[in-house]
Amino acid sequence: MDLLPKCDANYVPLTPITFLKRANVVYANRTSVIYEGTRFTWSQTSERCCRLADSLRSLNVGKNDVVSVLAPNIPAVYEMHFAVPMAGAVLNAINTRLDAKNVATILSHSGAKVFFVDYQYVELASEALGLLNGAVPSIIACIDDVDTPTGVRFGQLEYEQLVQRGNPGYTGELAVQDEWDPIALNYTSGTTSAPKGVVYSHRGAYLSTLSLILGWEMGNAPVYLWSLPMFHCNGWTFTWGVAARGGTNVCLRNTTAKDMYHNIAEHAVTHMCCAPIVFNILLEAKRHERRDITSPVEILTGGAPPPASWLQNIERLGFHVTHAYGLTEATGPALVCEWQKKWKKLPQQDQAKLKARQGISILTLADADVKDLDTMASVPRDGKTMGEIVLRGSSIMKGYLKDPEATSKAFRNGWFATGDVGVVHPDGYLEIKDRSKDVIISGGENISSVELESVLYRHPRVLEAAVVAMPHPKWGESPCAFISVKKKSNGDTKDIVKESEIVAYCRKNLPRFMVPKRVEFMAELPKTSTGKIQKFQLRALAQNFAVNENLPSKKITGPGQLSASGQVNTEVPGYAQGHGKGHALSPPTMDQLPKCDANYVPLTPITFLKRANVVYANRTSVIFEGTRFTWSQTYERCCRLADSLRSLNVGKNDVVSVLAPNIPAVYEMHFAVPMAGAVLNAINTRLDSTNVATILSHSGAKVFFVDYQYVELASEALSLLNGAVPSISACIDDIDTPTGVRFGQLEYEQLVQRGNPGYTGELVQDEWDPIALNYTSGTTSAPKGVVYSHRGAYLSILSLILGWEMGNAPVYLWSLPMFHCNGWTFPWGVAARGGTNVCLRNTTAKDMYHNIAEHAVTHMCCAPIVFNILLEAKPHERREITSPVEILTGGAPPPASLIPKIERLGFHVTHGYGLTESNGPALVCEWQKKWNKLPQQDQAKLKARQGISVLTLADADVKDLDTMLSVPRDGKTMGEIVLRGSGIMKGYFKDPEATSKAFRNGWFATGDIAVVHPDGYLEIKDRSKDVIISGGENISSVELESVLYRHPRVLEAAVVAMPHPKWGESPCAFISVKKNYNGDTNDIVKESEIIAYCRKNLPRFMVPKRVEFMAELPQTSTGKIHKFHLRALAQNFVVNENLPSKIITGPIQLLASGQVNTQVQG
């Protein structure tokens, strides 16, 4: 398994550029950008980015060259987020609120090769360039207004001309060779010290983007208002995230109340981000500036915790607030305050307080904790004990540009130290108490400036507040408050609020030691570009104050006051020091910034369990009959089992096989086995002993776990191995109702209990290591061993929970076997969403309906055959479904006629397409709102299509494999589906020939024949082996089967080729029919009736020449029909229209055990 090589088909570097490429394919005609009167589609945005990238390359801009831009939130800046990295370069979006000196410092420090300047900032840019003493960027270009050109020019070039002269077919640097390459350079806001250059990697940007659209539950086709500057952490990665969701970017040149309200109403905005200061803009808007908000607008806010009163007021206007916490170094938000349904029952004031907390780590962050940095011990989860917030994961910056000392200081003991002081509440949610520099230590008491500020914000006249330390002759430090007050209608503030009033208010609401010893009033507090208050400016001022209770309050007009331009007076000592001209800057370069444990963590699904243990500890993780576990208990049980496996000398790449139904033990093994470094092989319980023995032998299984119900099957399989059996065998007894059955040397529950609950696991060193070995179902050929990597499993999970829009805390019913592609990766996916697994030993109609009703199931997966089980249920087996249950189905396209029937019961169907080789579903039929207006039958037909590629798949296409050209998007021209991405298998175990054949020309060839519709959705027409070529005509067996399924008496149908003396091949249909009330099928439906029905509904050449009736069609373990068995039968048939119809009872009849009789030749 270790020797299976990476290739272009199964290992694609992670980069946000793929989100634009995918949007161009699957959302081509959707609106991508709105800016005043200008609109672009995703197809147009993709073309414009390609053109700009090509123009940059023609100017000799390439790998690691810095492209700086000084502009507001306009389409050009959005396009640069893709075009610049597509040219191999690094984007540096400069804060438009800086002064000329700081812009010059950034241009110099970054070594910018290109400098784009919006026409409104030409004067500022000219002044900055004048400070560089000739060492200016070699290429300077003006960005004129795309909607209303002004004619302003600056430098040698103009943006729109550059776009238009580029090649729209540019492919250039699209293929990022190393995901650790830099994609962006951002400068910190300088809240507590001088700004530093923070370097982001393609990998980090990609993973942060996925985390945020997941954590915020941003669904398909959002309309996103750009109220957050794109220069701030690349707009918290939503520049790339909106493309990933096929959404619309509503760009704003000016963030005024009028502009925001107008665009929200005009374009039905669904999402926006902002600093809390924007709340004030929205709340203080005059009546004529406002517009009614008719549907909720999701706001993600960061920075200082928003006062609870603000949250209440803003939500009354129609906004729904989610609070996040992050830093430039974390590629934006690292924690999100994920909402819990139970909080809705609380009073509004309590809800607001909970919302103001920073929350839990985003999904792709490996770890977030609060630690005592002296001991590196985690603080208790008591909501009181303070420590420093530390982070670890691949979304953390590469490092600080040209500042190895600061980089080294930030990365300590395998963690990134944020400098923020916080606590952990009992529910696992983090809450910031202060910046480490802002904790005021007064006489041994730690005073949180954030707590003091939250009290000040509750004062009815306080607009802004910041608290810092000032010297105290006795206590060392004391709090000093800086305040700006709300203006009266005439604009006067001087005689409204006095220091004594503020101090008295604080004494009423705080312990005495926390009351500020001095209050300073300012016209406006100095802020960073993102609305954060620049406390280091205030600290410098406060150092000159002395404690004097009788000191008169005054308005500061010296250093620290905001100037008319909105810039901070930079005479405050320490501002921008260390980044001025003449400062010695030393390596490393962006390429040389090293990977470390803090910023590069191998991708593995194990992290989802570790995170669930921290943030969802007390939620129910597993339900199985009368047994329930929490995530804390499941984590402990997995640790114990992993430790026991290690004690049995089970380690890296050892195969652990399991033969069991969907019980908690199999769920736990999905984590415990890889935690021990081993590889999980879940065996199909529907196989016969010969096939089980073959898999055990081929996989070289070291451990074999067997459920008590399958002991007889396992014993028979082991007897066929001639002594070459797994060295460890263990029985899994029923955890809910133990039977006492034993098998082998060990028992599962005893293994769990004897393990160490504190086991920390075999840390995954390489994400390319194998995590699972699955065997194909053998639909078209003999089964093969498919190897999954940790990386592939991890990315596939993210794709599926995004594509299916699986929100927080789902209740998932295990109606899909866990042995099938590891349950389409949902054993790991449910943990990622902090959900509940409802395990089923038997997938009967009664058991499914009972568990759906009993546990309020929200999601389930299944093959279409389960639809029949649910639809054919007897009245006493059914339970009423009171809320919609999402079903993700795969395999053969579900007959369109079945979908409305199943949805009338209360299910909502999403169809997917995938293979064992693609870690489960690779395409999902993503629903479009406009389809809701169509008739039910048309909706059902659309739902039966296979859809569009999942998000983490780099490419999915339909090609002519001879020419490798993509077929036209006409819904008619057929080709083979090919896939490419890190979710594709490592390869076939011990079968290099099959692996080589599957990976061709940088793609994985699926063997499935399909068309691409004009909207970019794929639809399977057949397996390549199942296309029937009759007299030169290609007959799709899938199309013929879909007609057969519409016949009222057909239960199952499969069409294969049979020999024809004249046309070469002709269609042969195999059918099982619905039983009469007495169970009789023989005299109900005749061959002639089926053929007549087909003649009415199909072209004559597609009508089957023979119809064979079977009691039940042979099926794989996942409900797919075994066509290669039917093909073998059909080869012995001859065309004879008068052949009487019959029920086949010989070879390939299903045995009572549910296994296919294998006497068929081949």
Sequence and secondary structure as in RCSB ss.txt:
>XXXX:A:sequence
MDLLPKCDANYVPLTPITFLKRANVVYANRTSVIYEGTRFTWSQTSERCCRLADSLRSLNVGKNDVVSVLAPNIP
AVYEMHFAVPMAGAVLNAINTRLDAKNVATILSHSGAKVFFVDYQYVELASEALGLLNGAVPSIIACIDDVDTPT
GVRFGQLEYEQLVQRGNPGYTGELAVQDEWDPIALNYTSGTTSAPKGVVYSHRGAYLSTLSLILGWEMGNAPVYL
WSLPMFHCNGWTFTWGVAARGGTNVCLRNTTAKDMYHNIAEHAVTHMCCAPIVFNILLEAKRHERRDITSPVEIL
TGGAPPPASWLQNIERLGFHVTHAYGLTEATGPALVCEWQKKWKKLPQQDQAKLKARQGISILTLADADVKDLDT
MASVPRDGKTMGEIVLRGSSIMKGYLKDPEATSKAFRNGWFATGDVGVVHPDGYLEIKDRSKDVIISGGENISSV
ELESVLYRHPRVLEAAVVAMPHPKWGESPCAFISVKKKSNGDTKDIVKESEIVAYCRKNLPRFMVPKRVEFMAEL
PKTSTGKIQKFQLRALAQNFAVNENLPSKKITGPGQLSASGQVNTEVPGYAQGHGKGHALSPPTMDQLPKCDANY
VPLTPITFLKRANVVYANRTSVIFEGTRFTWSQTYERCCRLADSLRSLNVGKNDVVSVLAPNIPAVYEMHFAVPM
AGAVLNAINTRLDSTNVATILSHSGAKVFFVDYQYVELASEALSLLNGAVPSISACIDDIDTPTGVRFGQLEYEQ
LVQRGNPGYTGELVQDEWDPIALNYTSGTTSAPKGVVYSHRGAYLSILSLILGWEMGNAPVYLWSLPMFHCNGWT
FPWGVAARGGTNVCLRNTTAKDMYHNIAEHAVTHMCCAPIVFNILLEAKPHERREITSPVEILTGGAPPPASLIP
KIERLGFHVTHGYGLTESNGPALVCEWQKKWNKLPQQDQAKLKARQGISVLTLADADVKDLDTMLSVPRDGKTMG
EIVLRGSGIMKGYFKDPEATSKAFRNGWFATGDIAVVHPDGYLEIKDRSKDVIISGGENISSVELESVLYRHPRV
LEAAVVAMPHPKWGESPCAFISVKKNYNGDTNDIVKESEIIAYCRKNLPRFMVPKRVEFMAELPQTSTGKIHKFH
LRALAQNFVVNENLPSKIITGPIQLLASGQVNTQVQG
>XXXX:A:secstr
 TT    TTT     THHHHHHHHHHSTTSEEEEETTEEEEHHHHHHHHHHHHHHHHHTT  TT EEEEE  S H
HHHHHHHHHHHTT EEEE  TTS HHHHHHHHHHHT SEEEEEGGGHHHHHHHHHTTTT   SEEEEE  SSS  
    SSEEHHHHHHHS TT  GGGS S TTSEEEEEE   SSSS  EEEEEHHHHHHHHHHHHHHTT  SS EEE
  S TTSHHHHTHHHHHHHTT EEE  SS  HHHHHHHHHHHT  EEEE THHHHHHHT  GGG     S EEEE
E SS   HHHHHHHHHTTEEEEEEEEEGGGTEEEEE    GGGGGS HHHHHHHHTS BEE TTEEEEEEEETTT
TEE  SSS   EEEEEEETTS SEETT HHHHHHHEETTEEEEEEEEEE TTS EEEEEEGGG EEETTEEE HH
HHHHHHHTSTTEEEEEEEEEEETTTEEEEEEEEEE   TTS  TTT  HHHHHHHHHHHS GGGS SEEEEESS 
 B TTS B HHHHHHHHTT    TT    EE STT B TTS B TTSTTTTTTSSTT       TTT    TTT 
    THHHHHHHHHHSTTSEEEEETTEEEEHHHHHHHHHHHHHHHHHTT  TT EEEEE  S HHHHHHHHHHHH
TT EEEE  TTS HHHHHHHHHHHT SEEEEEGGGHHHHHHHHHTTTT   SEEEEE  SSS      SSEEHHH
HHHHS TT      S TTSEEEEEE   SSSS  EEEEEHHHHHHHHHHHHHHTT  SS EEE  S TTSHHHHT
HHHHHHHTT EEE  SS  HHHHHHHHHHHT  EEEE THHHHHHHT  GGG     S EEEEE SS   TTHHH
HHHHTTEEEEEEEEEGGGTEEEEE    GGGGGS HHHHHHHHTS BEE TTEEEEEEEETTTTEE  SSS   E
EEEEEETTS SEETT HHHHHHHEETTEEEEEEEEEE TTS EEEEEEGGG EEETTEEE HHHHHHHHHTSTTE
EEEEEEEEEETTTEEEEEEEEEE   TTS  TTT  HHHHHHHHHHHS GGGS SEEEEESS  B TTS B HHH
HHHHHTT    TT    EE STT B TTS B TTS  
